[in-house]
Amino acid sequence: QQQVKQSPQSLIVQKGGISIINCAYENTAFDYFPWYQQFPGKGPALLIAIRPDVSEKKEGRFTISFNKSAKQFSLHIMDSQPGDSATYFCAAQSSGAGSYQLTFGKGTKLSVIP
Amino acid sequence: ETGVTQTPRHLVMGMTNKKSLKCEQHLGHNAMYWYKQSAKKPLELMFVYNFKEQTENNSVPSRFSPECPNSSHLFLHLHTLQPEDSALYLCASSQDGGAGNQPQHFGDGTRLSIL
């Protein structure tokens, strides 16, 4: 029930295209859904996050879409650039007391080709 | 210096060695975390410290021993490790580990290789 399932495992997108990464969860107590971006040799960096009271959040070229009834959320990268090539992790957390745990997906390796 | 700093960046050790990983955060946060990152697996939370108190130990073998002398520093002491312990060890911090919806800020990790 703590799992977050992420797909695809890897993704190749042409420059200028749209990259879409999907995640699904089971635990209905999750109420905070961040996405992290990790470049080789670096730690994960928070990219964008959403709470389930909204269905979409946009920051620049990055958009999270959230479907509470389906328990799914996705990251869309518009106008993908070679500099976006990285591994992306979705995560989920419950805001209950003592909720330290971020449950991560396995990651999606994105390659944007010129 | 800002952010979360981890040293060393790379470590190669034998199974009988004892070594320590160090993490320092300059963000004024009160919670610190150790994660293990292995290929093709989700990040695994190992330990959590909130206001210097250990609040989470995710069934981590005793050959990993954390220490948190203050809210800015976190250590992971290693002894008698196994080859399967080879991984990237990431440190993270957040404002308050007892509250939900807290972004976690990660260091760049220590790449550990066990011979």
Interface residues (C-beta under 8 A of the other chain):
Chain A: V4 D31 Y32 P34 Y36 G41 K42 G43 P44 A45 L46 A49 R51 F89 Q93 S94 S95 G96 A97 G98 S99 Y100 Q101 L102 T103 F104 G105 K106 G107
Chain B: V4 Q6 A31 Y33 K40 K41 P42 L43 L45 V48 N50 T55 E56 L90 A92 G97 G98 A99 G100 N101 P103 Q104 H105 F106 G107 D108 G109
